[in-house]
Amino acid sequence: MWLDRELWLFVAPRHRRARISVRYDGTASLGHVVQSMGVPLTEVGALLLDGVSAEHSQRPGPASIIEVRSVGRPQEVRGSFVLDVHLGTLARRLRLLGVDTAYRNDAADDELIEQSTREGRVLLTRDRGLLRRRALWFGAFVRGSRTSEQLEDVLERFAPPLEPWTRCLACNGELAPVPKGQVAGELEPGTRRCYDVYARCRSCGRVYWRGAHAPKLDAIVEQARAVHPGQGENPRIRGSP
């Protein structure tokens, strides 16, 4: 088996080289052989069997040469995601960028798979076992241990449309501009005195404004645009919680 370097992180250290010898029982499919090495099929692009493009369901011969290539980037999918319970900070950053991102910190694996299928969302996770579940509609392994690395990985892989400052960081609902007078009663005196531009989440009602954290959030947005160029400023609302 020939394995792209980008897939080496999924296999045991002793197999982290371009060419691997794999035992074969004569009955397993290509997909099963690849996954038996630890590589989720969600991370596989082209599969070649003896130099010819092959499907996951095909069976290799006892002396076949299998080539496993990593998925191409950017990967064209609809720009909506569901994240597992360990990626809460990444979920907030994707929402900051206006990316449709479902997340619950108490969602079970079966619930995540069901939501992915029902809503057509890409399941993002670092759980390789979850990515190997047959019922999963579409998933992807998130690379990186830090949130900034994870965000860069998702943006590079999927290139979702960015509309910063248009989604609620808490619930993923859409933000809409709201006159200061309509929210004045919900604000602290210092906030009313210092800020004039506000937005409210259409789903949960949370109020947003450009507060003390705005420069930090601006930096995250600009870094995302550097990874994913060509995304213009959305004029609807720019705010921070």
Secondary structure, 3 states (H helix, E strand, C coil): CEECHHHHHHCCHHHCCCECCCCCCCCCCHHHHHHHCCCCHHHEEEEEECCEECCCCCCCCCCCCEEEEECCCCCCCCCEEEECCCCHHHHHHHHHCCCEEEECCCCCHHHHHHHHHHHCCEEEECCHHHHCCCCCCCEEECCCCCHHHHHHHHHHHHCCCCCCCCECCCCCCEEEEECHHHHHHHCCHHHHHHCCCEEEECCCCCEEECCCCHHHHHHHHHHHHHHCCCCCCCCCCCCEC
